Amino acid sequence: MLSEKILSLDELAAKAAEMRSRGKRIVLCHGTFDLVHMGHIRHLQRAREEGDLLFVTLTADEFIKKGPGRPIFKEQLRAENLASLIFVDFVAVCHEPTAMKAIGAVKPD
C-alpha cells in the first residue's frame, strides 16, 4: 500500500534509525517533485543505487515559491506519486522552507 510508504518526518527519522541499526545504508533525496519527469526518475534511481534504502522528502505546499499556480499538485498527491515508484522506500513531507530539518532528522549516509 502506498499509505504505508508515506510517513511523517518524525516517523521517517525513526525508520532511518531502525534501518541503520540493522546495518542498512540510507540515501535521502529532497525536492518539490511537482511535475515528475524523466530527469527526476533517473536521479532517484541513481540515488537508490548508493544505498540500501531511498528516503524522499518533499517540500510542503506552503513553501513552494516557483511561480503562480504552483505547486500544480498538492503535497499529498506528490507524496503518493513518489511512493508509487518501486525504488522509493519511504516518503515524507517536510514542513520547512529547506531540507535542513529533514537531513538532520534522517541523517542519511
N, CA, C and O atoms as CSV, one atom per row, in Angstrom:
chain,resi,resn,atom,element,x,y,z
A,1,MET,N,N,0.830,-1.191,0.000
A,1,MET,CA,C,0.000,0.000,0.000
A,1,MET,C,C,0.874,1.253,0.000
A,1,MET,O,O,1.900,1.309,0.678
A,2,LEU,N,N,0.457,2.244,-0.760
A,2,LEU,CA,C,1.195,3.499,-0.795
A,2,LEU,C,C,1.190,4.191,0.563
A,2,LEU,O,O,2.184,4.798,0.962
A,3,SER,N,N,0.077,4.097,1.264
A,3,SER,CA,C,-0.038,4.782,2.552
A,3,SER,C,C,0.993,4.291,3.558
A,3,SER,O,O,1.369,5.038,4.462
A,4,GLU,N,N,1.452,3.071,3.425
A,4,GLU,CA,C,2.471,2.538,4.335
A,4,GLU,C,C,3.845,3.125,4.050
A,4,GLU,O,O,4.728,3.075,4.906
A,5,LYS,N,N,4.036,3.677,2.867
A,5,LYS,CA,C,5.312,4.262,2.491
A,5,LYS,C,C,5.372,5.751,2.804
A,5,LYS,O,O,6.454,6.338,2.785
A,6,ILE,N,N,4.226,6.374,3.093
A,6,ILE,CA,C,4.183,7.809,3.377
A,6,ILE,C,C,4.128,8.003,4.886
A,6,ILE,O,O,3.179,7.581,5.548
A,7,LEU,N,N,5.166,8.651,5.419
A,7,LEU,CA,C,5.316,8.826,6.860
A,7,LEU,C,C,5.443,10.301,7.206
A,7,LEU,O,O,5.669,11.134,6.329
A,8,SER,N,N,5.299,10.617,8.471
A,8,SER,CA,C,5.633,11.963,8.940
A,8,SER,C,C,7.161,12.048,9.002
A,8,SER,O,O,7.842,11.025,8.937
A,9,LEU,N,N,7.690,13.247,9.125
A,9,LEU,CA,C,9.141,13.396,9.213
A,9,LEU,C,C,9.684,12.694,10.464
A,9,LEU,O,O,10.756,12.092,10.410
A,10,ASP,N,N,8.969,12.763,11.575
A,10,ASP,CA,C,9.400,12.072,12.803
A,10,ASP,C,C,9.398,10.558,12.602
A,10,ASP,O,O,10.313,9.867,13.050
A,11,GLU,N,N,8.368,10.045,11.928
A,11,GLU,CA,C,8.315,8.605,11.644
A,11,GLU,C,C,9.442,8.195,10.697
A,11,GLU,O,O,10.024,7.120,10.842
A,12,LEU,N,N,9.742,9.059,9.728
A,12,LEU,CA,C,10.824,8.776,8.789
A,12,LEU,C,C,12.161,8.727,9.522
A,12,LEU,O,O,12.992,7.864,9.239
A,13,ALA,N,N,12.371,9.640,10.452
A,13,ALA,CA,C,13.599,9.653,11.244
A,13,ALA,C,C,13.722,8.373,12.072
A,13,ALA,O,O,14.800,7.783,12.155
A,14,ALA,N,N,12.630,7.953,12.674
A,14,ALA,CA,C,12.640,6.714,13.462
A,14,ALA,C,C,12.908,5.505,12.572
A,14,ALA,O,O,13.640,4.596,12.964
A,15,LYS,N,N,12.322,5.488,11.382
A,15,LYS,CA,C,12.538,4.390,10.434
A,15,LYS,C,C,14.002,4.360,10.002
A,15,LYS,O,O,14.584,3.284,9.861
A,16,ALA,N,N,14.598,5.523,9.792
A,16,ALA,CA,C,16.013,5.591,9.416
A,16,ALA,C,C,16.890,5.030,10.531
A,16,ALA,O,O,17.817,4.263,10.269
A,17,ALA,N,N,16.602,5.410,11.769
A,17,ALA,CA,C,17.381,4.907,12.902
A,17,ALA,C,C,17.250,3.393,13.026
A,17,ALA,O,O,18.232,2.692,13.274
A,18,GLU,N,N,16.033,2.900,12.850
A,18,GLU,CA,C,15.793,1.459,12.914
A,18,GLU,C,C,16.578,0.724,11.829
A,18,GLU,O,O,17.242,-0.275,12.105
A,19,MET,N,N,16.500,1.213,10.618
A,19,MET,CA,C,17.178,0.553,9.491
A,19,MET,C,C,18.696,0.655,9.627
A,19,MET,O,O,19.416,-0.286,9.291
A,20,ARG,N,N,19.177,1.785,10.115
A,20,ARG,CA,C,20.616,1.949,10.329
A,20,ARG,C,C,21.119,0.968,11.385
A,20,ARG,O,O,22.225,0.441,11.267
A,21,SER,N,N,20.308,0.723,12.417
A,21,SER,CA,C,20.699,-0.234,13.463
A,21,SER,C,C,20.792,-1.656,12.915
A,21,SER,O,O,21.442,-2.521,13.503
A,22,ARG,N,N,20.135,-1.883,11.783
A,22,ARG,CA,C,20.195,-3.187,11.111
A,22,ARG,C,C,21.303,-3.229,10.061
A,22,ARG,O,O,21.414,-4.191,9.301
A,23,GLY,N,N,22.120,-2.174,10.027
A,23,GLY,CA,C,23.242,-2.141,9.094
A,23,GLY,C,C,22.908,-1.642,7.710
A,23,GLY,O,O,23.712,-1.806,6.792
A,24,LYS,N,N,21.752,-1.039,7.527
A,24,LYS,CA,C,21.335,-0.540,6.210
A,24,LYS,C,C,21.871,0.866,5.966
A,24,LYS,O,O,21.965,1.674,6.890
A,25,ARG,N,N,22.221,1.149,4.713
A,25,ARG,CA,C,22.664,2.481,4.298
A,25,ARG,C,C,21.448,3.259,3.786
A,25,ARG,O,O,20.700,2.776,2.935
A,26,ILE,N,N,21.264,4.471,4.318
A,26,ILE,CA,C,20.118,5.297,3.987
A,26,ILE,C,C,20.542,6.420,3.033
A,26,ILE,O,O,21.501,7.146,3.296
A,27,VAL,N,N,19.815,6.546,1.933
A,27,VAL,CA,C,20.023,7.639,0.982
A,27,VAL,C,C,18.787,8.531,1.059
A,27,VAL,O,O,17.661,8.042,1.151
A,28,LEU,N,N,19.009,9.843,1.021
A,28,LEU,CA,C,17.905,10.804,1.091
A,28,LEU,C,C,17.953,11.747,-0.102
A,28,LEU,O,O,19.004,12.306,-0.418
A,29,CYS,N,N,16.812,11.922,-0.764
A,29,CYS,CA,C,16.645,12.945,-1.800
A,29,CYS,C,C,15.530,13.871,-1.349
A,29,CYS,O,O,14.544,13.435,-0.756
A,30,HIS,N,N,15.697,15.149,-1.638
A,30,HIS,CA,C,14.685,16.140,-1.252
A,30,HIS,C,C,14.394,17.042,-2.432
A,30,HIS,O,O,15.292,17.379,-3.202
A,31,GLY,N,N,13.136,17.434,-2.574
A,31,GLY,CA,C,12.776,18.370,-3.623
A,31,GLY,C,C,11.305,18.677,-3.609
A,31,GLY,O,O,10.573,18.278,-2.703
A,32,THR,N,N,10.883,19.399,-4.635
A,32,THR,CA,C,9.477,19.742,-4.797
A,32,THR,C,C,8.715,18.598,-5.454
A,32,THR,O,O,7.621,18.241,-5.018
A,33,PHE,N,N,9.298,18.026,-6.503
A,33,PHE,CA,C,8.711,16.904,-7.233
A,33,PHE,C,C,7.259,17.182,-7.634
A,33,PHE,O,O,6.373,16.344,-7.464
A,34,ASP,N,N,7.050,18.391,-8.173
A,34,ASP,CA,C,5.699,18.779,-8.559
A,34,ASP,C,C,5.293,18.106,-9.869
A,34,ASP,O,O,4.287,17.399,-9.914
A,35,LEU,N,N,6.042,18.313,-10.901
A,35,LEU,CA,C,5.809,17.648,-12.183
A,35,LEU,C,C,6.962,16.671,-12.396
A,35,LEU,O,O,7.993,17.037,-12.960
A,36,VAL,N,N,6.789,15.449,-11.952
A,36,VAL,CA,C,7.870,14.461,-12.022
A,36,VAL,C,C,8.124,14.107,-13.485
A,36,VAL,O,O,7.210,13.735,-14.221
A,37,HIS,N,N,9.388,14.233,-13.887
A,37,HIS,CA,C,9.788,13.956,-15.264
A,37,HIS,C,C,10.944,12.952,-15.271
A,37,HIS,O,O,11.412,12.528,-14.215
A,38,MET,N,N,11.393,12.584,-16.448
A,38,MET,CA,C,12.424,11.561,-16.593
A,38,MET,C,C,13.708,11.926,-15.853
A,38,MET,O,O,14.396,11.041,-15.345
A,39,GLY,N,N,14.033,13.188,-15.784
A,39,GLY,CA,C,15.207,13.614,-15.022
A,39,GLY,C,C,15.075,13.264,-13.545
A,39,GLY,O,O,16.033,12.804,-12.924
A,40,HIS,N,N,13.890,13.481,-12.983
A,40,HIS,CA,C,13.632,13.099,-11.590
A,40,HIS,C,C,13.779,11.580,-11.426
A,40,HIS,O,O,14.435,11.105,-10.499
A,41,ILE,N,N,13.166,10.839,-12.331
A,41,ILE,CA,C,13.184,9.378,-12.249
A,41,ILE,C,C,14.619,8.868,-12.272
A,41,ILE,O,O,15.000,8.045,-11.440
A,42,ARG,N,N,15.408,9.349,-13.215
A,42,ARG,CA,C,16.809,8.909,-13.310
A,42,ARG,C,C,17.610,9.301,-12.087
A,42,ARG,O,O,18.438,8.527,-11.607
A,43,HIS,N,N,17.366,10.507,-11.578
A,43,HIS,CA,C,18.054,10.967,-10.369
A,43,HIS,C,C,17.731,10.054,-9.186
A,43,HIS,O,O,18.627,9.634,-8.453
A,44,LEU,N,N,16.453,9.754,-9.008
A,44,LEU,CA,C,16.041,8.902,-7.890
A,44,LEU,C,C,16.548,7.470,-8.052
A,44,LEU,O,O,16.980,6.852,-7.080
A,45,GLN,N,N,16.497,6.947,-9.260
A,45,GLN,CA,C,17.025,5.591,-9.495
A,45,GLN,C,C,18.513,5.540,-9.168
A,45,GLN,O,O,18.978,4.605,-8.516
A,46,ARG,N,N,19.252,6.535,-9.618
A,46,ARG,CA,C,20.697,6.562,-9.365
A,46,ARG,C,C,20.991,6.722,-7.881
A,46,ARG,O,O,21.908,6.092,-7.354
A,47,ALA,N,N,20.222,7.556,-7.213
A,47,ALA,CA,C,20.398,7.747,-5.771
A,47,ALA,C,C,20.189,6.434,-5.031
A,47,ALA,O,O,20.935,6.115,-4.105
A,48,ARG,N,N,19.183,5.675,-5.433
A,48,ARG,CA,C,18.877,4.392,-4.780
A,48,ARG,C,C,20.054,3.433,-4.859
A,48,ARG,O,O,20.251,2.616,-3.960
A,49,GLU,N,N,20.833,3.524,-5.924
A,49,GLU,CA,C,22.000,2.657,-6.097
A,49,GLU,C,C,23.107,2.954,-5.077
A,49,GLU,O,O,24.014,2.141,-4.901
A,50,GLU,N,N,23.042,4.090,-4.416
A,50,GLU,CA,C,24.061,4.492,-3.454
A,50,GLU,C,C,23.847,3.894,-2.068
A,50,GLU,O,O,24.712,4.034,-1.203
A,51,GLY,N,N,22.729,3.238,-1.840
A,51,GLY,CA,C,22.464,2.685,-0.522
A,51,GLY,C,C,21.469,1.542,-0.587
A,51,GLY,O,O,21.123,1.042,-1.657
A,52,ASP,N,N,21.021,1.148,0.595
A,52,ASP,CA,C,20.050,0.054,0.700
A,52,ASP,C,C,18.611,0.537,0.647
A,52,ASP,O,O,17.722,-0.191,0.206
A,53,LEU,N,N,18.382,1.761,1.097
A,53,LEU,CA,C,17.030,2.325,1.141
A,53,LEU,C,C,17.060,3.755,0.641
A,53,LEU,O,O,17.987,4.509,0.935
A,54,LEU,N,N,16.029,4.125,-0.123
A,54,LEU,CA,C,15.890,5.502,-0.594
A,54,LEU,C,C,14.709,6.155,0.108
A,54,LEU,O,O,13.564,5.725,-0.034
A,55,PHE,N,N,15.011,7.195,0.865
A,55,PHE,CA,C,14.001,8.013,1.510
A,55,PHE,C,C,13.901,9.299,0.693
A,55,PHE,O,O,14.917,9.852,0.274
A,56,VAL,N,N,12.679,9.772,0.467
A,56,VAL,CA,C,12.471,11.011,-0.277
A,56,VAL,C,C,11.626,11.944,0.572
A,56,VAL,O,O,10.572,11.560,1.080
A,57,THR,N,N,12.097,13.165,0.718
A,57,THR,CA,C,11.298,14.186,1.387
A,57,THR,C,C,10.938,15.237,0.351
A,57,THR,O,O,11.704,15.518,-0.570
A,58,LEU,N,N,9.760,15.808,0.523
A,58,LEU,CA,C,9.339,16.835,-0.422
A,58,LEU,C,C,8.895,18.076,0.321
A,58,LEU,O,O,8.398,18.013,1.445
A,59,THR,N,N,9.086,19.189,-0.330
A,59,THR,CA,C,8.740,20.479,0.239
A,59,THR,C,C,7.224,20.631,0.330
A,59,THR,O,O,6.508,20.388,-0.641
A,60,ALA,N,N,6.749,21.031,1.492
A,60,ALA,CA,C,5.315,21.261,1.694
A,60,ALA,C,C,4.828,22.396,0.800
A,60,ALA,O,O,5.587,23.301,0.456
A,61,ASP,N,N,3.563,22.334,0.433
A,61,ASP,CA,C,2.952,23.319,-0.462
A,61,ASP,C,C,3.258,24.757,-0.052
A,61,ASP,O,O,3.598,25.588,-0.895
A,62,GLU,N,N,3.138,25.046,1.228
A,62,GLU,CA,C,3.266,26.428,1.712
A,62,GLU,C,C,4.628,27.059,1.454
A,62,GLU,O,O,4.760,28.282,1.507
A,63,PHE,N,N,5.648,26.240,1.173
A,63,PHE,CA,C,6.995,26.772,0.977
A,63,PHE,C,C,7.441,26.769,-0.486
A,63,PHE,O,O,8.586,27.110,-0.779
A,64,ILE,N,N,6.568,26.395,-1.390
A,64,ILE,CA,C,6.924,26.363,-2.807
A,64,ILE,C,C,6.656,27.736,-3.412
A,64,ILE,O,O,5.529,28.232,-3.403
A,65,LYS,N,N,7.720,28.333,-3.934
A,65,LYS,CA,C,7.648,29.695,-4.488
A,65,LYS,C,C,8.142,29.710,-5.933
A,65,LYS,O,O,8.897,30.602,-6.320
A,66,LYS,N,N,7.724,28.734,-6.727
A,66,LYS,CA,C,8.219,28.604,-8.100
A,66,LYS,C,C,7.379,29.365,-9.111
A,66,LYS,O,O,7.619,29.258,-10.314
A,67,GLY,N,N,6.417,30.118,-8.655
A,67,GLY,CA,C,5.603,30.906,-9.568
A,67,GLY,C,C,4.126,30.750,-9.281
A,67,GLY,O,O,3.725,29.933,-8.451
A,68,PRO,N,N,3.312,31.546,-9.978
A,68,PRO,CA,C,1.867,31.492,-9.748
A,68,PRO,C,C,1.300,30.115,-10.082
A,68,PRO,O,O,1.704,29.473,-11.051
A,69,GLY,N,N,0.364,29.685,-9.261
A,69,GLY,CA,C,-0.293,28.400,-9.508
A,69,GLY,C,C,0.525,27.196,-9.113
A,69,GLY,O,O,0.137,26.067,-9.412
A,70,ARG,N,N,1.642,27.400,-8.451
A,70,ARG,CA,C,2.480,26.284,-8.032
A,70,ARG,C,C,2.316,26.068,-6.535
A,70,ARG,O,O,2.135,27.047,-5.812
A,71,PRO,N,N,2.367,24.885,-6.051
A,71,PRO,CA,C,2.558,23.689,-6.856
A,71,PRO,C,C,1.296,23.344,-7.646
A,71,PRO,O,O,0.182,23.706,-7.267
A,72,ILE,N,N,1.498,22.650,-8.730
A,72,ILE,CA,C,0.362,22.194,-9.529
A,72,ILE,C,C,-0.359,21.078,-8.791
A,72,ILE,O,O,-1.588,21.040,-8.744
A,73,PHE,N,N,0.421,20.169,-8.214
A,73,PHE,CA,C,-0.146,19.063,-7.435
A,73,PHE,C,C,0.117,19.300,-5.959
A,73,PHE,O,O,1.232,19.651,-5.574
A,74,LYS,N,N,-0.892,19.111,-5.136
A,74,LYS,CA,C,-0.766,19.298,-3.694
A,74,LYS,C,C,0.153,18.242,-3.090
A,74,LYS,O,O,0.386,17.192,-3.689
A,75,GLU,N,N,0.663,18.526,-1.919
A,75,GLU,CA,C,1.691,17.676,-1.302
A,75,GLU,C,C,1.266,16.216,-1.138
A,75,GLU,O,O,2.095,15.323,-1.311
A,76,GLN,N,N,0.013,15.949,-0.813
A,76,GLN,CA,C,-0.415,14.558,-0.647
A,76,GLN,C,C,-0.330,13.798,-1.967
A,76,GLN,O,O,0.104,12.645,-1.989
A,77,LEU,N,N,-0.735,14.426,-3.061
A,77,LEU,CA,C,-0.632,13.782,-4.369
A,77,LEU,C,C,0.823,13.600,-4.786
A,77,LEU,O,O,1.183,12.575,-5.364
A,78,ARG,N,N,1.659,14.592,-4.493
A,78,ARG,CA,C,3.085,14.467,-4.817
A,78,ARG,C,C,3.722,13.340,-4.018
A,78,ARG,O,O,4.558,12.601,-4.538
A,79,ALA,N,N,3.328,13.207,-2.753
A,79,ALA,CA,C,3.852,12.117,-1.913
A,79,ALA,C,C,3.397,10.765,-2.450
A,79,ALA,O,O,4.189,9.825,-2.511
A,80,GLU,N,N,2.137,10.660,-2.836
A,80,GLU,CA,C,1.629,9.402,-3.397
A,80,GLU,C,C,2.340,9.050,-4.697
A,80,GLU,O,O,2.659,7.885,-4.937
A,81,ASN,N,N,2.587,10.045,-5.527
A,81,ASN,CA,C,3.280,9.836,-6.791
A,81,ASN,C,C,4.671,9.241,-6.535
A,81,ASN,O,O,5.055,8.260,-7.173
A,82,LEU,N,N,5.412,9.826,-5.616
A,82,LEU,CA,C,6.753,9.324,-5.287
A,82,LEU,C,C,6.692,7.939,-4.652
A,82,LEU,O,O,7.508,7.073,-4.966
A,83,ALA,N,N,5.731,7.731,-3.765
A,83,ALA,CA,C,5.590,6.435,-3.091
A,83,ALA,C,C,5.253,5.318,-4.070
A,83,ALA,O,O,5.526,4.149,-3.798
A,84,SER,N,N,4.666,5.669,-5.199
A,84,SER,CA,C,4.308,4.646,-6.187
A,84,SER,C,C,5.523,4.106,-6.941
A,84,SER,O,O,5.434,3.073,-7.605
A,85,LEU,N,N,6.641,4.795,-6.842
A,85,LEU,CA,C,7.853,4.336,-7.522
A,85,LEU,C,C,8.479,3.183,-6.739
A,85,LEU,O,O,8.705,3.298,-5.534
A,86,ILE,N,N,8.752,2.096,-7.407
A,86,ILE,CA,C,9.228,0.882,-6.740
A,86,ILE,C,C,10.566,1.076,-6.041
A,86,ILE,O,O,10.837,0.408,-5.044
A,87,PHE,N,N,11.399,1.969,-6.537
A,87,PHE,CA,C,12.733,2.161,-5.956
A,87,PHE,C,C,12.743,3.196,-4.831
A,87,PHE,O,O,13.794,3.449,-4.242
A,88,VAL,N,N,11.595,3.797,-4.525
A,88,VAL,CA,C,11.465,4.706,-3.383
A,88,VAL,C,C,10.887,3.908,-2.222
A,88,VAL,O,O,9.814,3.317,-2.334
A,89,ASP,N,N,11.612,3.898,-1.106
A,89,ASP,CA,C,11.171,3.097,0.042
A,89,ASP,C,C,10.204,3.839,0.954
A,89,ASP,O,O,9.203,3.272,1.391
A,90,PHE,N,N,10.500,5.108,1.247
A,90,PHE,CA,C,9.632,5.888,2.136
A,90,PHE,C,C,9.646,7.348,1.710
A,90,PHE,O,O,10.625,7.841,1.150
A,91,VAL,N,N,8.531,8.033,1.988
A,91,VAL,CA,C,8.346,9.430,1.611
A,91,VAL,C,C,7.799,10.197,2.811
A,91,VAL,O,O,7.003,9.672,3.589
A,92,ALA,N,N,8.240,11.450,2.950
A,92,ALA,CA,C,7.679,12.336,3.970
A,92,ALA,C,C,7.613,13.752,3.415
A,92,ALA,O,O,8.428,14.147,2.582
A,93,VAL,N,N,6.631,14.505,3.889
A,93,VAL,CA,C,6.514,15.917,3.549
A,93,VAL,C,C,7.274,16.700,4.608
A,93,VAL,O,O,7.099,16.479,5.806
A,94,CYS,N,N,8.119,17.613,4.154
A,94,CYS,CA,C,8.910,18.452,5.062
A,94,CYS,C,C,8.235,19.814,5.168
A,94,CYS,O,O,8.131,20.547,4.184
A,95,HIS,N,N,7.784,20.139,6.360
A,95,HIS,CA,C,7.083,21.404,6.597
A,95,HIS,C,C,8.062,22.475,7.057
A,95,HIS,O,O,7.891,23.087,8.111
A,96,GLU,N,N,9.080,22.683,6.250
A,96,GLU,CA,C,10.118,23.679,6.483
A,96,GLU,C,C,10.498,24.258,5.123
A,96,GLU,O,O,10.264,23.610,4.103
A,97,PRO,N,N,11.072,25.447,5.078
A,97,PRO,CA,C,11.431,26.041,3.784
A,97,PRO,C,C,12.643,25.393,3.108
A,97,PRO,O,O,12.837,25.553,1.902
A,98,THR,N,N,13.453,24.668,3.873
A,98,THR,CA,C,14.627,23.998,3.305
A,98,THR,C,C,14.650,22.541,3.752
A,98,THR,O,O,13.812,22.107,4.543
A,99,ALA,N,N,15.616,21.798,3.239
A,99,ALA,CA,C,15.764,20.381,3.585
A,99,ALA,C,C,16.563,20.161,4.862
A,99,ALA,O,O,16.734,19.014,5.276
A,100,MET,N,N,17.049,21.198,5.487
A,100,MET,CA,C,17.954,21.049,6.628
A,100,MET,C,C,17.350,20.220,7.767
A,100,MET,O,O,18.040,19.370,8.329
A,101,LYS,N,N,16.108,20.442,8.112
A,101,LYS,CA,C,15.475,19.667,9.187
A,101,LYS,C,C,15.368,18.197,8.794
A,101,LYS,O,O,15.603,17.314,9.618
A,102,ALA,N,N,15.017,17.934,7.543
A,102,ALA,CA,C,14.903,16.548,7.061
A,102,ALA,C,C,16.260,15.861,7.109
A,102,ALA,O,O,16.359,14.716,7.549
A,103,ILE,N,N,17.296,16.544,6.666
A,103,ILE,CA,C,18.641,15.958,6.687
A,103,ILE,C,C,19.067,15.677,8.117
A,103,ILE,O,O,19.619,14.614,8.405
A,104,GLY,N,N,18.816,16.617,9.012
A,104,GLY,CA,C,19.169,16.421,10.422
A,104,GLY,C,C,18.391,15.298,11.081
A,104,GLY,O,O,18.921,14.598,11.943
A,105,ALA,N,N,17.148,15.122,10.687
A,105,ALA,CA,C,16.303,14.080,11.281
A,105,ALA,C,C,16.661,12.697,10.751
A,105,ALA,O,O,16.778,11.743,11.521
A,106,VAL,N,N,16.834,12.589,9.449
A,106,VAL,CA,C,17.093,11.286,8.819
A,106,VAL,C,C,18.551,10.866,8.959
A,106,VAL,O,O,18.847,9.679,9.097
A,107,LYS,N,N,19.459,11.835,8.924
A,107,LYS,CA,C,20.903,11.557,8.994
A,107,LYS,C,C,21.327,10.528,7.923
A,107,LYS,O,O,21.833,9.453,8.246
A,108,PRO,N,N,21.110,10.881,6.654
A,108,PRO,CA,C,21.446,9.921,5.586
A,108,PRO,C,C,22.938,9.604,5.556
A,108,PRO,O,O,23.773,10.396,5.992
A,109,ASP,N,N,23.245,8.419,5.027
A,109,ASP,CA,C,24.643,8.041,4.882
A,109,ASP,C,C,25.283,8.777,3.720
A,109,ASP,O,O,26.468,8.584,3.444
